[in-house]
Amino acid sequence: MEPIRRLAFNQEKGIFTVPAEDARDEVKALSRRMHSLLEDVDRAHEELEESREHLIQSEKLAMVGKLAASVAHSIRNPLTSVKMRLFSLERSLNLAPTQREDFEVIAEEIGHIDTIVGNFLEFSRPPKLKMQPLSLSDVVDMTLQLLKHRLESYGVRVELDRKRRLPKTLLDPDQMKEVLVNLILNACEAMGEGGHLRIVEESGMMGDHGYVVLVRIKDSGPGIPDEIKDKIFEPFFSTKEEGSGLGLAIARRILQDHWGWIHVHSKPGQGTTFVVGLPCKERGLWLRS
């Protein structure tokens, strides 16, 4: 019976892995031990499958990243030339109101293409952050000013809930502006024509995170189905036919680079709320607001 007793003995912990009442029943002890071993094998198999999937995904991302960088560089050069010519024409031509409206649409669509190209370049080669002490409220204001015409074209009513300006923290304003632009445009596209966009700024203590600043972006759209909610931050996953599927993946990476986070709360038919959070030292540590 000694081989059976050895199987029922945990060599690492130096104890029997069976209850005391089973210590004299070697067959029962062996049964329990084998059951435990089978559970360990199943768990190891699941972890191996997850690692395999992650490895395959990493290989795909590496390959697409190289291809994206090459294609994006080839597109950006002529695109830059077109943008410069449009800028020159806008300053030199005396356009009628309807012509100017068409001109602005063309400029916006070219800007959209440039954004997509920039996303591929940024995904393949993340830019170095230029951190500076700044209030996230300033980034919100810059973003809303930048998207003013786009919001008007969607007919979206924007409500900014700001009791006071957020305290300053270290951030890259251009990168954080890109995060907010992506979230607001996604909300506009989800709501379609019309809709209500509510932006709430908050600050305070949050558990282990310490003092934090938050921006909540809530739309009145249809919400995100539960079956895809866990996939929206994955690279190249998109529910839009023309989407690259990189916007939210880049947004999450930018926030991770800022030691921050992004969460989503959504129920079908009840809209979607994205929460952007950044760590912040105690009030006034960086600069007095």
PyMOL commands that set and color helices and strands:
alter all, ss='L'
color gray80, all
select helices_A, chain A and resi 2-7+20-22+26-92+97-124+136-146+148-154+173-191+207-209+226-229+247-257
alter helices_A, ss='H'
color red, helices_A
select strands_A, chain A and resi 9-10+15-16+132-135+157-161+168-171+196-205+211-219+261-266+272-279
alter strands_A, ss='S'
color yellow, strands_A
deselect
rebuild
show_as cartoon
